[in-house]
Amino acid sequence: MFKQTCTNLTTLSIQRVRQWLNGFETIICDADGVLWHFDKAIDGSVEAFNAIQDTGRNTFIVTNNSCLCSEKIRLKARDFGFNVRKDHVLNSGKSVASFLSSKNFQQKVFVVGGVGIIEELAAVNICAFQFRNEKIKKSMRDFALEMEVDEDVGAVVVGRDDSFNMCSVIRACHYLRNPQILFLGCCLDAAYPIGNNRVLAGAAAMIALVKTITSRKPLILGKPNPWIVREPIESGAINPATTLMIGDTLETDIKFANYNGFQSILVGSGVTELEKVERIRDRGQKKQMRLVPDAYLPRLCDIIEYL
Amino acid sequence: MFKQTCTNLTTLSIQRVRQWLNGFETIICDADGVLWHFDKAIDGSVEAFNAIQDTGRNTFIVTNNSCLCSEKIRLKARDFGFNVRKDHVLNSGKSVASFLSSKNFQQKVFVVGGVGIIEELAAVNICAFQFRNEKIKKSMRDFALEMEVDEDVGAVVVGRDDSFNMCSVIRACHYLRNPQILFLGCCLDAAYPIGNNRVLAGAAAMIALVKTITSRKPLILGKPNPWIVREPIESGAINPATTLMIGDTLETDIKFANYNGFQSILVGSGVTELEKVERIRDRGQKKQMRLVPDAYLPRLCDIIEYL
């Protein structure tokens, strides 16, 4: 109804918005910036999420966060009070695991990223390993020449990792010199503003580093890649025609909704400002329009009165 | 005479090559891959360099290596036996210092890179600092929120740094959120192959990481930027019309020669294979032609018989 118009729902009548929302059987929420910020739920998001769930709708959390495995993200959500069902949390680490599993991948995976990736891979019987905080007493050149490598590695996965260091990067790049070895990335989130003009690095930063050294391009399996919801779509648990995605990031959430044929709401509680979207919409360039959501709400909790 | 033909000099008569070389008053050599590999001089390079010097030619070493300051690179060269004169070694750290000095830069510089950059800046009375191997016991988010920042920083310089870690990157990215703060890079060398299918990361890798997080583009002051030889050209110590550049890398050395109006020889002892250059030359695309050297020699020592 509001296709790529970024309609501010708070400017419409309650009946009109309610009528639109009535058409959705499934509502997918992004996590960071929509449901919570780091260790704090966003005001009203728990009540809103649970109210959606109480209407009998199918609710999912789909996040590019790969630092934790999807089950731990579910437990974190439950600790906040979100009534999210088992197997209804999907993340980019799980997407990587599902991709490799679908290829009947039998080798080992070297990971530069969070332990969540390793746990997701273990859940599909794929052996993954990493080196965290590796310390060396020799020069990096001697380290690189002398390091032992695992001949059974068949893929390198790079995700967000605050503790990554050059040893780990050098190992990853060595494996990737062999073009047979897959190069997978969790997502292309570049930075997370945390207030006070400070930022944290996203997975795209680590991926850029490895890309530059190896001249290779990774396959990114987090949003906006539809692979992250392939299983529930194939099983019929998600019907794209009656699915609404609620997110805070254009390049991941809104593009992802577009790629899947979902409708979308951008919320203003995360990284994207409404003015930025309105500028893109008003420019109207065809390729950029896939970044424009159908609708806008300041925060997830604003949805309650329309349910 | 051989403009962008990548003529293999060993296929020509000695007289013809000698005649060409006679036209050069100044010969500039790149260091890594031409004169030495890490801690080892390349066979015959000391004799060749000194033989060039003995003909009365003006010899320079111009390198993108910023891990050491230019004076320490000169001492390293002398330890190998190269007769290189004081102030005849120029590197990317010195280029950064000369750039800031020319702007009458009065603030502090935050460095992600080798100590050589700090030493070059100190030599022109610019205060620079870095944090190496910073260890934290809190989350990266708490670190980023609580870290103290220096309000007097006016530039961030990123160079090759094997020991860099996320704390240092987060500091650099914080400063770069302010568009008034300059973003300078030492060079765009992406990787250094060290044999046995192993590589080390070049400065371009660290720069890519910071670029991705900040969405800012640095000014690169190493080769191919002519800034690195601005001073000797302006003082008349180097006359571009009678200068020959000998290097091993197309994107830095040969493009640099082209930008400066120097003639160029590619040597095969470093990162570039002759076949790659011949493919570029034979394709003949205008923009790519600036990567094609005038001449080719397998190694620097092959020059001796033509002097």
Interface residues (C-beta under 8 A of the other chain):
Chain A: F38 S139 M140 R141 A144 L145 M147 D162 S163 F164 N165 M166 V169 I170 C173 H174 R177 N178 A190 A191 I194 G195 N196 N197 R198 V199 L200 A201 G202 A204 A205 M206 A208 L209 K211 T212 I213 T214 S215
Chain B: F38 S139 M140 R141 A144 L145 M147 D162 S163 F164 N165 M166 V169 I170 C173 H174 R177 N178 A190 A191 I194 G195 N196 N197 R198 V199 L200 A201 G202 A204 A205 M206 A208 L209 K211 T212 I213 T214 S215
